[in-house]
Amino acid sequence: MFGMRTGSRPVLRWAAPLAVIMVVAASGLMTSTAIAEPKLPPTTPEQLLVDLQNVSVEHLLGTVEQEANLGIPAIPAQSGSDNSEFNSLLTGKNRLGVWLSDPNKARVALYGDLGESDVITNGTDLWTWSSQQNKATHATVPEDTGPQTPGPTPSDLPKTPQEAAQRVLQAVGPTTDLSVDSAVTVAGRPAYDLVLRPRDQGSLLSEARLAVDGDTHLPLKVEVFAGDTSVFRVSYTEIDFAQPDAKLFTFTPPPGAEVTEVSPKADGEESKRPTPDSAHEPKVVGEGWTSVVIREMSAEDSSGSSPGADDQLQAFLQQLPTVSGSWGSGRLLAGTAFTAVFTDDGRLAIGSVAPDVVYAALEK
């Protein structure tokens, strides 16, 4: 789906690679309390991986809770912003509504104190909507877009267990140990608890847990730990596999709303998105849980059409300590489960490792 700006703050574009590292190396929220361990047929980690690749859920409506404790300092906010904006997924607890309907209808709503933000896919139409800002964005998506959770939002952190699980599974490989723990209950449903742990102790992340529905094999919860601390969680608290009302996927901007049309062929935001021919591919140093991703920070990362966007980024960076070495100099963001370095020569290096590992990667 098209990576659109939904009235978001460009200052947060750097959070996209952060989310990829955090959740590829592991990832999701609050588990439902189990009164007794549910009974499920025995299985293996390998079989669960196969099951996760063959989920077939045509319809779904549910409530999701998400929580991030990434150790990110306060980000300068635009006036009027509130926790109904998708940027709020970077910190604290959030509640979302999720609706999926075969073959190509999906909606996610983030509920805030002052309103809600939505991402809605209906056939070839992709809408984003902020009731708090009274702004909507519309784009056209390919006809073969399946019944997935709607596409990118400003922080790019996973909005549902499905999204988080997809990224976690990218980490499965020779650097990962797999096991199946005791069954759990999530949103009232028995689930297998698939555990992923790094073999390399150099990762700040200690494990990721995926709760896999015992019947549908749908990911119901994903949670990532740094030591004994949960740093990111996303979980269904309510789920129903009934078909949602078709009206939920029909969106008409209310009178007076600001509507932005985005087209891949337009001379606008979409036409400026980097392609392999127009932008450097990120450099990856290391592998698996201890890999460091280094990419060039484009002009779009530090500026944009939003007034004061560059000032916001600079204000954020000024909060961070300065660091330097043979690799150069920059600003350090050391979170609970990741390290990010914004270099003065325009690079962003990030990984779920200690700062010295990131510095060493910058020298390569």
C-alpha positions as CSV (number, residue, x, y, z in Angstrom):
1,M,0.0,0.0,0.0
2,F,1.0,3.6,-0.5
3,G,3.1,5.1,2.3
4,M,1.1,8.3,2.7
5,R,1.5,11.3,5.0
6,T,-1.7,11.6,6.9
7,G,-1.3,15.0,8.3
8,S,1.6,13.6,10.3
9,R,4.7,15.2,11.7
10,P,7.7,14.6,9.3
11,V,9.9,14.8,12.4
12,L,8.8,11.2,13.1
13,R,9.9,9.7,9.7
14,W,13.0,8.4,11.4
15,A,10.8,6.1,13.5
16,A,10.0,3.9,10.5
17,P,13.5,2.2,10.5
18,L,13.3,2.1,14.3
19,A,10.1,0.2,14.1
20,V,11.6,-2.2,11.5
21,I,14.6,-3.0,13.7
22,M,12.5,-3.2,16.9
23,V,9.9,-5.6,15.4
24,V,12.0,-7.5,12.9
25,A,14.4,-8.4,15.7
26,A,11.4,-9.2,17.8
27,S,7.9,-7.5,18.8
28,G,3.4,-6.5,20.8
29,L,0.4,-6.0,24.5
30,M,-1.6,-6.8,27.3
31,T,-2.4,-10.5,27.6
32,S,-5.8,-11.7,28.7
33,T,-5.6,-13.4,32.1
34,A,-5.9,-17.2,31.9
35,I,-7.9,-18.8,34.7
36,A,-6.5,-22.2,33.7
37,E,-4.1,-23.4,31.1
38,P,-6.1,-24.2,27.9
39,K,-5.8,-27.6,26.3
40,L,-4.5,-27.8,22.7
41,P,-3.1,-30.6,20.6
42,P,0.7,-30.9,20.8
43,T,2.6,-29.0,18.1
44,T,6.2,-27.9,17.2
45,P,7.7,-24.5,16.5
46,E,8.3,-25.5,12.9
47,Q,4.6,-26.4,12.5
48,L,3.5,-23.1,14.0
49,L,5.7,-21.3,11.5
50,V,3.9,-23.1,8.7
51,D,0.5,-22.4,10.2
52,L,1.3,-18.7,10.5
53,Q,2.1,-18.6,6.8
54,N,-1.2,-20.2,5.9
55,V,-3.7,-18.2,8.0
56,S,-7.1,-17.9,6.2
57,V,-9.4,-15.6,8.1
58,E,-12.0,-14.0,5.8
59,H,-13.8,-11.8,8.4
60,L,-12.8,-10.2,11.7
61,L,-13.8,-7.5,14.1
62,G,-12.0,-6.8,17.3
63,T,-10.4,-4.5,19.8
64,V,-6.7,-4.2,20.1
65,E,-4.5,-2.8,22.9
66,Q,-1.0,-1.6,22.1
67,E,1.8,-0.4,24.4
68,A,5.3,0.8,23.7
69,N,8.0,1.5,26.3
70,L,10.9,2.2,23.9
71,G,12.6,4.9,26.0
72,I,12.0,7.7,23.5
73,P,12.1,11.2,25.0
74,A,9.2,13.6,24.7
75,I,8.7,14.7,21.1
76,P,7.8,18.4,20.4
77,A,4.2,18.4,19.5
78,Q,2.2,20.5,17.1
79,S,-0.5,22.6,18.7
80,G,-3.8,20.7,18.9
81,S,-2.2,17.2,18.6
82,D,-3.6,14.5,20.8
83,N,-3.3,10.8,21.4
84,S,-5.8,10.0,18.6
85,E,-3.0,10.5,16.1
86,F,-1.0,7.5,15.0
87,N,2.2,9.0,16.2
88,S,1.0,8.2,19.7
89,L,1.8,4.5,19.0
90,L,5.4,5.4,19.8
91,T,4.8,5.8,23.5
92,G,2.4,4.7,26.2
93,K,-0.8,2.7,25.9
94,N,-3.4,2.9,23.1
95,R,-6.7,1.3,22.1
96,L,-7.6,0.5,18.5
97,G,-10.6,-1.0,16.6
98,V,-9.9,-3.5,13.8
99,W,-12.2,-4.7,11.1
100,L,-11.4,-7.0,8.1
101,S,-13.7,-8.3,5.4
102,D,-12.9,-10.5,2.4
103,P,-11.6,-9.9,-0.1
104,N,-10.2,-6.4,0.1
105,K,-11.8,-4.4,2.9
106,A,-9.9,-3.4,6.1
107,R,-10.2,-0.6,8.7
108,V,-8.2,0.3,11.8
109,A,-9.3,3.1,14.1
110,L,-7.1,4.6,16.8
111,Y,-9.2,6.0,19.7
112,G,-8.0,9.1,21.5
113,D,-9.3,11.5,24.1
114,L,-10.3,14.1,21.5
115,G,-11.2,12.0,18.6
116,E,-9.9,9.1,16.4
117,S,-7.7,8.5,13.4
118,D,-8.6,5.8,10.8
119,V,-7.0,4.0,7.9
120,I,-9.6,2.4,5.6
121,T,-9.1,0.1,2.6
122,N,-12.1,-0.6,0.4
123,G,-11.3,-2.2,-2.9
124,T,-9.0,0.2,-4.7
125,D,-9.7,3.1,-2.3
126,L,-7.4,3.9,0.6
127,W,-8.5,6.6,3.0
128,T,-6.9,8.1,6.1
129,W,-8.9,10.3,8.4
130,S,-8.1,12.4,11.5
131,S,-11.3,13.6,13.2
132,Q,-9.2,15.8,15.5
133,Q,-7.5,17.6,12.6
134,N,-10.6,17.3,10.3
135,K,-8.3,16.1,7.5
136,A,-8.5,13.1,5.1
137,T,-6.2,11.7,2.5
138,H,-7.2,9.4,-0.4
139,A,-5.2,7.2,-2.7
140,T,-5.8,4.4,-5.1
141,V,-4.3,1.0,-4.4
142,P,-3.8,-2.1,-6.7
143,E,-6.9,-4.2,-7.3
144,D,-5.1,-7.3,-5.9
145,T,-4.7,-5.8,-2.4
146,G,-5.8,-8.5,0.0
147,P,-7.7,-8.3,3.3
148,Q,-4.7,-7.0,5.2
149,T,-4.6,-4.5,8.0
150,P,-4.6,-1.0,6.3
151,G,-1.2,0.4,5.4
152,P,1.5,2.6,6.8
153,T,0.9,5.3,9.4
154,P,3.4,7.9,10.6
155,S,5.2,5.9,13.2
156,D,5.1,2.7,11.2
157,L,4.8,0.7,14.5
158,P,2.5,-2.3,14.2
159,K,-1.2,-1.6,14.8
160,T,-2.3,-5.2,15.1
161,P,-0.8,-8.6,16.1
162,Q,-0.9,-9.6,12.4
163,E,1.4,-6.8,11.5
164,A,3.8,-7.4,14.4
165,A,3.9,-11.1,13.7
166,Q,4.8,-10.6,10.1
167,R,7.8,-8.6,11.1
168,V,8.9,-10.9,13.9
169,L,8.9,-13.8,11.6
170,Q,11.4,-12.1,9.4
171,A,13.9,-12.6,12.2
172,V,13.5,-16.4,12.2
173,G,16.7,-17.9,11.0
174,P,20.1,-19.3,12.2
175,T,20.3,-16.5,14.9
176,T,17.0,-17.5,16.5
177,D,16.1,-20.3,18.9
178,L,12.4,-21.4,18.7
179,S,10.3,-23.1,21.3
180,V,6.6,-23.6,22.3
181,D,5.7,-22.6,25.9
182,S,2.5,-23.5,27.8
183,A,-0.7,-22.6,26.0
184,V,-2.2,-19.2,26.9
185,T,-5.6,-17.6,26.6
186,V,-5.9,-14.3,24.7
187,A,-9.2,-12.5,24.2
188,G,-11.0,-15.6,25.5
189,R,-9.3,-17.9,22.9
190,P,-6.8,-20.8,23.5
191,A,-3.5,-20.0,21.8
192,Y,-0.1,-21.6,21.4
193,D,2.8,-19.5,22.8
194,L,5.6,-19.4,20.3
195,V,8.8,-18.1,21.8
196,L,11.7,-16.6,19.8
197,R,15.1,-16.0,21.6
198,P,18.4,-14.7,20.1
199,R,21.3,-17.0,20.1
200,D,23.7,-14.0,20.2
201,Q,23.7,-12.5,23.7
202,G,24.8,-9.1,22.2
203,S,21.2,-8.1,21.5
204,L,19.4,-5.8,23.9
205,L,16.3,-7.9,23.2
206,S,15.8,-11.1,25.2
207,E,12.8,-12.7,23.5
208,A,9.6,-12.3,21.5
209,R,6.4,-14.2,22.2
210,L,3.7,-14.8,19.6
211,A,0.3,-16.1,20.8
212,V,-1.1,-18.2,17.8
213,D,-4.8,-18.9,17.9
214,G,-5.3,-22.7,18.3
215,D,-8.1,-22.8,15.7
216,T,-7.5,-20.2,13.0
217,H,-3.7,-19.8,13.6
218,L,-4.2,-16.0,13.5
219,P,-1.6,-14.1,15.7
220,L,-3.6,-12.9,18.7
221,K,-0.7,-11.2,20.6
222,V,2.9,-10.3,20.1
223,E,5.2,-9.1,22.9
224,V,8.9,-8.2,22.9
225,F,11.1,-8.1,25.9
226,A,14.4,-6.5,26.8
227,G,15.6,-8.5,29.8
228,D,12.5,-8.9,32.0
229,T,10.9,-5.7,30.7
230,S,8.2,-5.6,28.1
231,V,9.2,-3.0,25.6
232,F,6.4,-3.5,23.0
233,R,3.1,-5.3,23.1
234,V,0.1,-5.5,20.9
235,S,-2.9,-7.8,21.6
236,Y,-6.5,-8.5,20.9
237,T,-8.6,-8.0,24.0
238,E,-11.9,-8.8,22.1
239,I,-12.2,-10.7,18.8
240,D,-15.1,-12.0,16.7
241,F,-14.8,-13.7,13.3
242,A,-18.2,-12.5,12.1
243,Q,-18.5,-10.4,9.0
244,P,-18.4,-6.6,9.8
245,D,-21.1,-4.3,8.5
246,A,-20.1,-3.1,5.0
247,K,-20.8,0.5,6.0
248,L,-17.7,0.4,8.2
249,F,-15.5,0.4,5.0
250,T,-17.4,3.2,3.3
251,F,-15.9,6.7,4.0
252,T,-17.1,10.1,2.9
253,P,-15.3,13.1,4.3
254,P,-17.6,15.4,6.3
255,P,-18.4,18.9,5.0
256,G,-15.5,21.3,5.6
257,A,-12.9,18.6,5.9
258,E,-9.5,19.1,4.2
259,V,-9.0,16.4,1.6
260,T,-5.7,15.6,-0.1
261,E,-5.7,13.3,-3.2
262,V,-2.6,11.2,-3.6
263,S,-1.7,9.5,-6.8
264,P,1.4,7.5,-7.8
265,K,1.4,9.4,-11.1
266,A,0.9,12.7,-9.5
267,D,3.7,15.3,-9.1
268,G,3.3,15.1,-5.4
269,E,4.1,13.1,-2.3
270,E,3.9,9.7,-3.9
271,S,6.1,10.6,-6.8
272,K,8.8,11.6,-4.4
273,R,9.0,8.3,-2.6
274,P,12.5,6.8,-2.9
275,T,13.0,4.0,-5.4
276,P,16.0,1.7,-5.8
277,D,17.1,3.9,-8.7
278,S,16.7,7.2,-6.9
279,A,17.9,6.4,-3.3
280,H,20.6,4.4,-1.6
281,E,19.5,1.1,-0.2
282,P,20.1,0.8,3.6
283,K,23.3,-0.8,4.6
284,V,23.0,-3.7,7.0
285,V,26.0,-4.6,9.3
286,G,25.8,-7.9,11.1
287,E,22.8,-10.2,11.0
288,G,19.7,-11.2,12.9
289,W,19.1,-9.8,16.3
290,T,22.4,-7.9,16.4
291,S,22.3,-6.3,13.0
292,V,22.6,-2.5,12.6
293,V,20.8,-0.7,9.7
294,I,22.4,2.4,8.4
295,R,20.7,4.6,5.9
296,E,21.0,8.1,4.5
297,M,18.6,10.7,6.0
298,S,17.0,12.3,3.0
299,A,15.7,15.8,2.9
300,E,12.2,14.4,3.4
301,D,13.3,13.1,6.8
302,S,14.0,16.5,8.2
303,S,11.6,18.7,6.3
304,G,8.3,18.7,4.5
305,S,5.2,20.6,3.8
306,S,4.2,20.9,7.5
307,P,5.2,24.3,8.8
308,G,8.0,24.1,11.3
309,A,8.8,20.4,10.6
310,D,12.5,21.0,10.4
311,D,12.4,23.0,13.6
312,Q,10.6,20.1,15.3
313,L,13.3,17.6,14.3
314,Q,16.0,20.0,15.4
315,A,14.3,20.5,18.7
316,F,14.0,16.8,19.2
317,L,17.7,16.2,18.4
318,Q,18.8,18.9,20.7
319,Q,17.4,16.9,23.6
320,L,19.9,14.1,22.8
321,P,23.5,13.9,24.0
322,T,26.3,14.5,21.5
323,V,28.7,11.6,20.7
324,S,31.7,11.3,18.5
325,G,34.4,8.9,17.4
326,S,36.5,7.9,14.4
327,W,33.2,7.4,12.5
328,G,32.3,11.1,13.0
329,S,29.9,12.9,15.3
330,G,26.2,13.0,16.0
331,R,23.4,12.6,18.5
332,L,22.7,9.4,20.5
333,L,19.2,8.0,21.3
334,A,19.7,5.1,23.6
335,G,16.3,3.4,24.2
336,T,15.3,0.5,26.4
337,A,15.8,-2.0,23.5
338,F,17.6,-0.1,20.8
339,T,20.3,2.4,20.0
340,A,20.0,5.0,17.3
341,V,22.7,7.5,16.2
342,F,21.8,10.5,14.0
343,T,25.2,11.5,12.5
344,D,26.0,15.1,11.6
345,D,26.8,13.9,8.0
346,G,23.2,12.8,7.5
347,R,23.1,9.1,8.4
348,L,20.8,7.2,10.8
349,A,22.2,4.0,12.3
350,I,20.0,1.9,14.4
351,G,19.9,-1.6,16.0
352,S,18.8,-3.5,19.1
353,V,22.4,-3.4,20.4
354,A,24.6,-1.3,22.7
355,P,26.0,2.0,21.4
356,D,29.5,0.7,20.9
357,V,28.2,-1.8,18.4
358,V,26.4,0.9,16.4
359,Y,29.6,3.0,16.5
360,A,31.6,0.1,15.1
361,A,29.0,-0.4,12.4
362,L,29.3,3.2,11.3
363,E,33.1,2.7,10.8
364,K,32.5,-0.1,8.2
